[in-house]
Amino acid sequence: MSEPLPIEVRGLRKAYGELVAVDDVDLAVEAGDVFGYLGPNGAGKTTTLRMMLGLITPSAGSVRLFGRDPHLSVKALEGVAGFVEAPSFYPYLNGRTNLDLLAALDGGEAKGRIEEALDKVGLSDRAKDRVGTYSHGMRQRLGIAAALLRAPRLLLLDEPATGLDPGGMRDMRDLIRDLSDQGMTVLLSSHLLGEVEDLCNRVAIVQRGGVAYQGSLADLRRQAGGGYLLRTSDDELARRVAAAQPGISEVRAGAEGGTTFSAEGEEAVGALSLALAESGALIRELSPRHATLEDLFFRLTEGEADGQAEPTPQPAGSAA
């Protein structure tokens, strides 16, 4: 019998009156994934994470964490940690004391993990400073340290890099990679395309509360294609030759010069190369163009209202 998935969501829906924040979401996060839950602000990402952590009740559908329902028993959160929106701490206490209090709530061996957690997130040198003096990035890292006190197998992070400067974003990426390398499964909610592209092996792209795509980034790029970029000694002549060539389509002037086109296969590209040489348009560059995550994201979410806020009739929560 196979092990239950770290996260399995089926038909998840959350409505506030007539406003549907999450609409029939299915997700499957596999062990070892760094899974990107990607969508514009207002797409329902945070609402979905709250339901996953048992902080709000779904209107319909189900959530299973390692096969257990967090809405039926708090035991479903064993081996699970993370934070939603932003981790909260007592600003007048230092970092270590805040972790001491959280460890006391968790009990067990949590207190013995404090020093290791502080070291892992790079806060050992600031552990005696009041959290009120911490930068936003340091508070985000302290939130992950708090999550690590539970020795989780699954970590859920809501926009962990939002508001960080470039150095802080780099440190956050390195930390998440390190946790993944140690075998932890991570679900990362984000609207930052570069963050997801750098970190995640699988993604779900959401729009208007529903899932527009779910799978690996590699599969998404293969489905999207990308075509070819051609630069020659005579680009206008090259475009005429390409447009007349069998198996070549969508011939256009490139946004930054040259020519872009699609091809039915490598044989068609080879035949075009020969035709260009015979025409006198000497090839300077002929390379495949891979669609970026940004291209794919906007293709799937085109028309999404930008900056729409998610409904927040209930206070934000955290699980760490």
Summary of the structure (lengths in Angstrom):
residues: 320
radius of gyration: 24.1
end to end distance: 30.5
largest distance: 77.9
contacts: 1041
relative contact order: 0.17
helix: 37%
strand: 27%
